């Protein structure tokens, strides 16, 4: 089994004596495994490994036992589909130690909990990734997201595990981040056998039973599993990796229609004439062919830049600031994982420095005084953004003039009975955001 070669990304040929490395599910079947291809699935061994995985990662137990194993000799090792079936090669189970099988259980269920199939579909559509080689890259990037903190603390780390360090990448990234940073080539030739199934990259396999097959979970059942896992993670804050804590916070955060609005505003900023356009000599213009000896630059669209202004005045609660950080992370995902295009600044009566988005939980939110977001707008415009996003409770004066870019206001809800409706005068009603801003209420009271 080989992955087709995407254009412009050669895969070096692999010798017959080389042994591909990766996590256990990526190892090439050996001569011994070929002779045991007809063995029956050792369910006792497989279930023992699952129990060991649940003991090592108790907050994942609900998800681990929600997976239904399906014996299949068409899968190279173990793989999952989006309906929470786990396809298992009997020969792979036979030759793999229980300790490593436990790690594979955790690895495969992590693909489903983190929605790698849905995210893979979205990123493939956005970036035009249509070939099987492109899906292999998505699978590798998803494995990097999982494996950088999956092992240790009772879970054996397989030799040659697919992790960011093997590709020369930084840790603690998301699948979308890693996908931009590597192509198929010499560094990935040992991973050409990797196949975690459609649950890892969104591309259906020939062995999938499909939505009407037996033992699949309904969308409601899948959501219930994720909710219970997220609740278990939030109840164990001291011994859960940061990546899982971040996932649990986002799982509890209800989907907000404002995110769709932001995505529309960003897309509008990117496609509006005169916005996001620049010239480059990296790709000559087609008209150069008509002018021998003259190289004309081509017109390209640069990705839109977004500046987020977070209201940190005393009237904004800690819970709302936490919600704001989650919205900032969602903005980075709306830009296809391009965190370098997002800058964030905090503002009460004075605006702080604009900082590039690295990780949402690492953004310093300084403030606690009164509110004047006009200073925040002024500081944000210095970054020359295409979109300004303001997260506020609305208790602020607004700029007199429309900024020279699109503006989206995420408004934390306030009722007339709220004790923080006005900091000084309970009879004062603050001005509504101006007409030139796109406004939507965020939070549970929407």
C-alpha positions in Angstrom: 0.0 0.0 0.0 1.5 3.3 -1.1 0.2 6.8 -1.0 -0.1 8.6 -4.4 2.5 11.3 -4.9 1.1 14.8 -4.9 2.5 17.2 -7.5 5.7 18.9 -6.5 6.2 16.8 -3.4 8.4 13.8 -4.3 8.5 10.8 -1.9 11.8 9.2 -1.8 11.7 5.4 -2.7 12.0 3.1 0.2 14.3 0.1 0.1 13.1 -3.4 0.7 15.3 -3.7 3.8 14.3 -0.4 5.5 11.9 -0.5 8.4 9.5 2.4 8.5 9.0 4.0 11.9 6.1 5.8 13.5 3.6 5.0 16.1 2.7 1.3 16.2 -0.2 1.7 13.8 2.2 2.9 11.1 4.7 0.0 11.0 4.9 -2.0 7.8 3.8 -5.6 8.1 6.8 -7.9 8.4 7.4 -11.3 6.9 6.2 -12.8 10.2 3.0 -10.9 10.1 2.3 -12.2 6.6 2.4 -15.8 7.9 -0.1 -14.9 10.6 -2.6 -13.1 8.4 -5.2 -15.7 9.0 -5.1 -15.6 12.8 -8.3 -14.8 14.7 -8.6 -11.5 16.6 -7.4 -11.9 20.1 -10.2 -10.0 21.8 -8.9 -10.7 25.3 -5.6 -9.1 24.5 -7.3 -6.2 22.7 -9.7 -5.5 25.6 -6.9 -5.9 28.1 -5.0 -3.1 26.3 -8.1 -0.9 26.3 -8.5 -1.4 30.1 -4.9 -0.5 30.6 -5.4 2.6 28.4 -8.5 3.6 30.6 -6.5 3.2 33.8 -3.7 5.4 32.4 -6.1 8.0 31.0 -9.2 7.7 33.2 -10.7 10.9 31.7 -10.8 9.2 28.3 -12.5 6.0 29.6 -16.0 7.0 28.3 -14.7 7.5 24.8 -12.5 4.4 24.9 -15.4 2.1 25.8 -17.7 3.9 23.3 -15.4 2.6 20.4 -16.7 -0.6 18.9 -13.9 -2.9 17.5 -14.5 -4.4 14.1 -12.0 -7.1 12.9 -10.7 -6.4 9.4 -7.8 -7.8 7.5 -7.9 -4.9 5.1 -6.6 -2.4 7.6 -2.8 -2.4 8.1 -3.0 -2.0 11.9 -5.8 -0.1 13.7 -8.0 2.7 12.3 -11.3 4.5 13.1 -14.1 6.0 11.1 -16.2 9.1 11.9 -19.0 6.8 13.3 -16.8 5.6 16.2 -15.9 2.2 14.9 -12.4 0.9 15.4 -11.2 -1.4 12.6 -8.5 -3.8 13.9 -6.1 -6.1 12.1 -5.9 -9.4 14.0 -2.3 -9.9 12.9 -1.3 -6.5 14.3 -2.9 -7.3 17.6 -1.1 -10.7 17.6 2.3 -9.2 17.2 2.0 -6.0 19.2 2.6 -5.9 23.0 -0.3 -5.0 25.3 1.6 -1.8 26.5 1.8 -0.5 22.9 -1.7 -1.5 22.1 -2.9 0.7 25.0 -1.2 3.6 23.4 -2.8 2.9 20.0 -6.2 2.9 21.7 -5.6 6.3 23.2 -4.2 7.6 19.9 -7.1 6.4 17.8 -9.8 7.7 20.1 -8.0 11.1 20.3 -8.6 11.5 16.5 -12.4 11.2 17.0 -12.6 13.4 20.2 -10.6 16.2 18.4 -12.8 16.0 15.3 -9.9 15.4 13.0 -12.2 14.0 10.3 -14.4 17.2 10.3 -11.4 19.5 10.5 -9.7 17.5 7.8 -12.7 17.9 5.5 -12.8 21.7 6.2 -9.1 22.3 5.6 -9.1 20.1 2.5 -11.9 22.2 1.1 -10.3 25.5 2.0 -6.8 24.6 0.6 -7.8 22.4 -2.3 -6.3 19.2 -0.9 -7.9 16.5 -3.0 -5.4 13.7 -3.4 -4.6 10.8 -1.2 -1.1 12.2 -0.6 -2.8 15.3 0.7 -4.9 13.2 3.1 -1.7 11.5 4.2 -0.3 14.9 5.1 -3.5 15.6 7.1 -3.1 12.3 8.9 0.6 13.0 9.8 -0.3 16.5 11.0 -3.1 15.2 13.1 -0.8 12.6 14.7 1.7 15.4 15.5 -1.1 17.2 17.4 -1.9 14.1 19.4 1.5 12.6 20.0 3.4 15.6 21.4 1.7 15.0 24.8 0.0 11.6 24.6 2.5 9.3 26.2 4.2 9.0 29.6 2.5 8.7 33.0 1.6 5.0 32.5 1.3 5.0 28.7 4.3 3.6 26.8 5.7 5.8 24.1 6.5 3.7 20.9 9.9 3.9 19.3 9.9 6.3 16.3 6.6 7.8 17.2 5.3 10.4 14.7 5.8 13.6 16.5 6.7 17.2 15.7 10.4 16.8 16.6 10.9 14.1 13.9 9.7 16.7 11.3 11.7 19.5 12.8 8.6 21.3 14.0 7.7 23.0 17.3 5.5 21.3 19.9 2.0 22.2 21.1 0.6 23.0 17.7 -2.7 22.1 16.0 -3.2 20.0 13.0 -3.9 23.1 10.8 -0.6 24.6 12.0 1.5 21.6 11.2 -0.1 21.1 7.9 1.4 24.3 6.6 4.9 23.6 7.8 5.8 20.4 5.9 5.4 18.6 2.6 5.8 14.9 1.7 9.4 14.1 1.1 12.5 12.5 2.6 11.5 13.4 6.2 8.1 11.7 5.8 9.1 8.6 3.7 9.0 6.4 6.8 5.3 7.3 7.3 3.9 6.3 4.0 2.2 3.3 5.6 0.4 5.5 8.1 -3.4 5.1 7.9 -5.5 5.9 10.9 -8.7 5.7 8.8 -11.4 8.2 7.8 -11.7 9.3 11.4 -8.3 10.9 11.2 -8.5 12.7 7.8 -12.1 12.6 6.6 -11.4 10.5 3.5 -13.6 7.4 3.4 -11.9 4.0 3.1 -13.0 0.8 1.3 -13.4 -1.0 4.6 -15.7 1.6 6.2 -19.2 0.3 7.1 -20.7 3.8 6.4 -23.4 5.7 8.3 -25.9 2.8 7.9 -23.5 0.1 9.1 -23.8 -1.7 12.5 -22.4 -0.5 15.8 -22.0 3.2 14.7 -22.8 6.1 17.0 -25.4 8.7 16.1 -24.4 12.4 16.1 -26.2 12.9 19.4 -24.4 9.9 21.0 -21.0 11.3 19.8 -21.8 14.7 21.3 -22.8 13.0 24.6 -19.5 11.1 24.7 -17.5 14.3 24.0 -19.4 16.1 26.7 -18.8 13.4 29.3 -15.1 13.3 28.5 -14.8 17.1 28.7 -16.6 17.1 32.1 -14.1 14.4 33.3 -11.2 16.5 32.2 -12.4 19.7 33.9 -12.7 17.7 37.1 -9.0 16.7 37.0 -7.2 20.0 36.3 -4.0 18.9 38.0 -3.0 15.9 36.0 -4.4 16.5 32.4 -2.1 17.8 29.6 -2.6 21.3 28.5 -3.8 20.3 25.1 -6.7 18.3 26.6 -7.6 21.0 29.0 -7.8 23.5 26.1 -10.0 21.0 24.2 -12.4 20.5 27.1 -12.9 24.3 27.5 -13.8 24.6 23.9 -16.1 21.6 24.0 -18.0 23.2 26.9 -18.2 26.5 25.1 -21.4 26.6 23.1 -21.2 27.4 19.4 -21.8 31.1 18.9 -23.4 32.5 15.7 -20.9 35.4 16.0 -18.1 33.1 14.8 -20.0 32.7 11.5 -20.3 36.4 11.3 -16.6 36.9 11.9 -15.8 34.4 9.2 -18.0 36.2 6.8 -16.3 39.5 7.7 -12.9 38.1 7.2 -13.8 36.6 3.8 -15.4 39.8 2.8 -12.2 41.7 3.8 -10.1 39.3 1.7 -12.3 39.5 -1.4 -13.2 43.2 -1.4 -11.5 45.1 -4.3 -8.5 47.0 -3.2 -8.2 45.1 0.1 -5.6 42.4 0.6 -4.0 43.0 -2.8 -0.3 43.3 -3.5 2.3 42.7 -6.3 4.9 40.0 -6.2 7.8 39.1 -8.5 7.8 35.5 -7.1 5.3 34.6 -9.8 5.6 36.7 -13.0 2.5 38.0 -14.6 1.1 36.2 -17.6 1.4 39.4 -19.6 5.2 39.1 -19.4 5.0 36.7 -22.3 3.9 39.6 -24.6 6.9 41.8 -23.5 10.1 39.9 -24.2 12.9 41.0 -21.8 10.5 42.5 -19.3 9.3 40.8 -16.1 6.0 42.1 -14.8 4.9 41.3 -11.2 1.7 39.3 -10.7 -1.1 40.6 -8.5 -1.8 38.4 -5.5 -4.1 38.6 -2.5 -2.4 38.5 0.9 -4.4 36.9 3.7 -6.4 39.4 5.8 -4.9 40.6 9.1 -7.1 40.7 12.1 -6.6 42.8 15.3 -8.7 41.8 18.3 -9.4 44.4 21.1 -10.4 42.8 24.4 -12.2 45.0 26.9 -10.5 44.4 30.3 -12.3 47.1 32.3 -13.7 46.4 35.7 -17.2 45.8 34.4 -16.1 42.7 32.5 -16.1 39.5 34.6 -13.4 36.9 34.7 -15.8 34.4 33.1 -16.3 36.8 30.2 -12.6 37.3 29.8 -12.2 33.5 29.7 -14.9 33.4 27.0 -13.0 36.2 25.1 -9.9 34.0 25.0 -11.8 31.1 23.5 -13.2 33.5 20.9 -9.7 34.6 20.1 -8.7 31.0 19.5 -11.7 30.6 17.3 -10.6 33.6 15.2 -7.2 31.9 14.6 -9.1 28.8 13.4 -11.3 30.9 11.2 -8.2 32.1 9.4 -7.2 28.5 8.7 -4.7 28.3 11.6 -2.7 31.4 10.5 -2.1 32.7 14.0 0.6 35.0 12.7 -2.2 37.1 11.1 -3.9 37.7 14.4 -2.8 40.4 16.9 -4.5 40.9 20.3 -4.5 43.9 22.7 -6.2 44.6 26.0 -7.9 47.9 26.7 -9.6 49.6 29.6 -9.0 53.4 29.6 -5.6 52.8 28.1 -4.6 50.3 25.4 -1.8 47.8 25.8 0.6 46.7 23.2 -0.7 44.6 20.3 0.7 41.0 20.6 0.8 38.3 17.9 -1.4 35.3 18.7 0.6 32.3 19.8 -1.7 30.5 22.2 -4.9 32.0 23.6 -4.1 31.1 27.2 -0.7 32.9 26.9 -2.2 36.3 26.1 -1.8 38.8 29.0 -5.1 40.7 29.7 -4.2 43.7 31.7 -6.8 46.2 33.0 -9.5 46.5 35.6 -10.2 50.3 35.5 -12.7 52.3 33.5 -13.5 51.9 29.8 -12.6 53.9 26.7 -12.2 51.7 23.7 -11.3 54.7 21.5 -7.7 54.2 22.7 -8.0 50.6 21.8 -9.2 51.4 18.3 -6.4 53.9 17.8 -3.8 51.3 18.9 -5.4 48.6 16.7 -5.3 50.8 13.6 -1.6 51.1 13.9 -1.2 47.5 12.9 -3.0 48.3 9.6 -5.6 45.5 10.0 -8.2 44.4 7.5 -10.6 43.5 10.2 -10.9 44.9 13.8 -12.7 42.6 16.3 -13.9 44.2 19.6 -15.0 42.0 22.5 -16.7 44.2 25.0 -19.7 44.7 27.3 -20.5 47.9 25.4 -20.0 50.3 28.3 -17.7 52.6 26.5 -17.5 55.7 24.3 -17.0 54.8 20.6 -14.9 56.5 17.9 -16.6 59.4 16.1 -15.4 58.2 12.7 -15.7 54.9 11.0 -12.3 53.1 10.9 -10.8 52.5 7.5 -11.4 48.7 7.8 -14.3 46.4 8.7 -15.3 46.2 12.3 -17.0 43.4 14.2 -18.2 43.9 17.8 -18.8 40.8 20.0 -21.1 42.2 22.7 -21.3 40.5 26.1 -24.9 40.6 27.2 -26.1 43.1 29.8 -29.6 43.4 31.3 -31.0 46.5 33.0 -31.1 44.5 36.2 -27.4 43.7 36.0 -25.3 45.2 38.8 -22.5 45.9 36.4 -24.7 47.7 33.8 -23.1 51.0 34.6 -20.1 51.5 36.8 -21.2 54.9 38.2 -24.7 55.8 37.3 -27.4 53.1 37.5 -29.8 55.3 35.4 -27.3 55.8 32.6 -27.7 53.7 29.5 -24.5 53.5 27.4 -24.5 54.2 23.7 -25.2 51.3 21.4 -22.3 50.4 19.1 -22.3 52.6 16.0 -24.0 51.6 12.8 -20.8 51.0 10.9 -20.0 48.0 13.2 -21.3 44.5 12.8 -22.7 43.6 16.2 -23.8 40.3 17.7 -24.3 39.3 21.3 -22.1 36.5 22.5 -22.3 34.3 25.6 -24.9 32.1 27.2 -27.5 34.8 27.6 -27.8 35.5 23.8 
